[in-house]
Amino acid sequence: MSSTAKSKRRPPAPRPYHHGDLRRVLIDAALRLAEEGGAEQVSVREAARRAGVSPGAPFRHFETRDALMTAVAEEAQRRFRAEIDAALSEVVAGDPLNRFRTLGLAYLRWAMRNPAHFEIISTARYFDHDGAAELSRDNAELIAMTERLLAEAFAQGQLRAADLKTVQTAGRALVYGFARMNIDGHFPRWGVPADDIERTAEAVLDLFIAGIAKPSDAKPSGAKPSGAKPSGKAARPGRASKV
């Protein structure tokens, strides 16, 4: 048998993706683009180039940039929620105020470490909120979770105030505002070095928790909390709430 007959045809070079996962590859490429240059730098064409496919290939999955950015936002939200769930899994269930703090700290840490992704999911200008059903549902669940934790904390006598809606709004304003200060580059002007931002975030959150917590030797007031939803009722998903 000749050497030609013995030789086998060289297999074709592997494709950068196989049928069925191009959508995932494009989303990951778009997330990396956002990390490198901000959400404004994300385009379907550049995501295709990063994925190693032709400029027309992505349109089987994303007809417009808005469609791609909606998928990017939903993936960023999924990662954000996973961070919160992982943090909550490490703390005991019987201390709702500590779980409320843990949720806030997970929010802050994820936002500090993923500023570009946080920017995408927390503003309305990068994707179609009305078309992001999964993100809307997830946000509604997180809002309901904070309501439930505060209601449980009040029932156990852990909170000073009965106006839980105000406490919830103040907590959200604190973590969102701190995350925005980081994205907008305010901390150097406030004397907070880059390597101290996470420690400062935790200290600010603890100051807030100390302000809403009832002294441990105080007895529950028995007052009915205002702004609390009945146990077991989650907020109804509607328009996508900002993170």
N, C-alpha and C positions, 0 to 999 in steps of 0.2 A: 504494500500500500504506500502510495507516495506521501511525502511530507505535506503536500497540499491537501490530500484527502484526510490526513490525520488532523490537520489544523481545524480548529472550529472558528466559526465566524464570531468576531468580538461582539459581545452584547451591547446594545445601545446604552448611551450614558443615561443614568437615572434622571427622571424628571424632577424638578424641584418640589412638586406636589403630586399627589395622586387624586384621581377623581373622587370628589366628595369632601376634600378638606381645603380647597382653595379659599373658601369663605373665611375659615379660621386663620389661614396664612395671611390674608389681606388685612384682617382685623389686627393681628399681631404686628404687622408691618406699620399700620396706621398708628398704633399705640406707640411704637418706637419713634415714629416721625414726630408725634406730639411731645415725647420726652426730649427729643433733640432740639426741636425748634419752636415748640408751641403748637397749639391746635390749628393756627392759621396756616401752618406749613403742610397740613395733611391734604393730599389730593388723591383721587382715584388713580391717576396716571403714575404718580410717584410710588404709591403703594404697590401697583402692578410691577413697576421696575424693581422694587425691593423684593418682591415675591418671585421675580424671575420669569414673568409671563408677559404676553403681548399686551399692549395698552387696551385692547378690546376685550380681553378675557374677563376682567372683573365685572363687566356689565351684565353677565349672566347672574350675578349675585347682587350687585349694587348698581342700579341704573343711574343714580346721582350721587354727588358728594354727600348730600344730606342723608341719604340712605346708609352710606358707609359710616358717617359720623354718629348716626343713631345706634348702629351696631357697636361702634367703639364705646359709646357712652354706656350701653347696657353691659358690655364686658367690664368696663371700669367699675361700674356699680356692683357687679357680681364680685369682683375682687375686694371692693370696699366692704361689702356685706360679709364676705368670708373672714376678713380681718376682725370684724366685730364679733362674729360667732365664735371664732377661735379664742378670742380674749375672754368672752363670757363663759366658755367651757372650763376655764381655769379657776373660776371663783364659785363659792358656794351659793346655792339657790336661796338660802334662808335670809340673806342680807340684801334686800332690794336697793337700799341706798348705795351700798358698795357696788352693786351691779350697775346702777345708774352711772356711777363714777367710772367704772370700767368701760362702759359703752362710750362715754365721752372721751376717755383717754385713748381708746382704740381709734375713734374718729380722728382725733388730733394727730396721733402718730402716723396713721395712714396718709392724712393730708400733707403732713410735713415731708414724708418720704416719697410721695407721688403727687407733687404739685400740679403737673400738667394734666394728669388724669382727674384730679379733684377739680381743676378749673373747668374741664369739659362737663362733668356731671353736675356742677353747682351753678352753672349759668345757662341762660336760655338762648344764647346766640349761636351755639355750635351745632345744634341738632333739633329735630322736631319733637318737642316734648309730648305733643298729643299723639304722635305715632309710636312712642316708646312705652308699650304696654307693660313689659316686664319691669322696666325701671319705675314706672308709676306704682305698680303693685308692690315692689320691694320697698319703695319709700313709704308707702302707706303702712306696711308691716313694721317698719322701724319707728314711725310715729306712734303707732299703737303700742309698741314695746315700751317706749319711754313713758307713755301715759300709764300703762299697767304697772311699771316699776315704781313710778311716783305714787300711784294710788296704794300700792302695797306698802311702800315706805311710810306713807301717812297713817295707814291703818295700824302699823306697828309702832307708831309714836316716834318715828325717826325725823319728822319734818316740823319746822316751826310754823310754817304758813299752810293754810288750807286752800289757798288759791293755786291749785296745781297747774292750771293753764299758764299763769304768769311765770311760775317756776320753770315750766317746760320751755316757754318762749325765751326766757332769760338764758337758760342753758344752751339752747340752740344758737342764740345770738352770740354767746361767748365763744363756742367752738368754731362757728362759722367765721366770726370776726377775726379770731386769732389766725385761722388758716388763711384768710384773705390778707392779713397783714404780712404773712410770710410770702405769699405769692407776689404781692405788690412791693416787696423789698423795704418794708418800714423798719424792721428790727435794728439794723445798724444805726439808724438815727435815734433810736431809743436806747442805745447802749447795750443791745443784746447781741453778742457774737454768734456766728453761725453754729458753732459747736455747743452752744448753750440754749438753743431754741427749744429743743424737746424738753429739757429740764424745766425751762421757764413755763412751757405749756402745762406741764404737770403741776407746777406750783400754783399757777393761776387757776387751774381747775380745782385744786384742793382748797384754795381760798373761797371759791364759789360754793363748794360742798360744805365747808365750815359755816358759811353764811346761811344756808338753807336748813342745816341740820339742827335738830333740837338737842340741847344738852342731854347727855346719856342718863342723868339722874332725874330728868323730868318725866312725868307720867303722861300717857296719851290723853289728849283733851276730849276725845269722843265726838268732836265736831265732824260734820259731814264735809268732805273735801269738795270745793267748787271746781268745775272744769274737768272732773274725772268721769270717764265713761264707765258704764257698768262692766263688771268683770266678764271676760269672754267675748266682748264685742270689739272687733277690730275696726279701725277707720276704713270707710269704704273707699276703694281706689277710685280716683277720678283723674283730673289733669295731673300730670307728673309734678310732684312737689320737688322743689330744689332741695339738695342735700344740706 
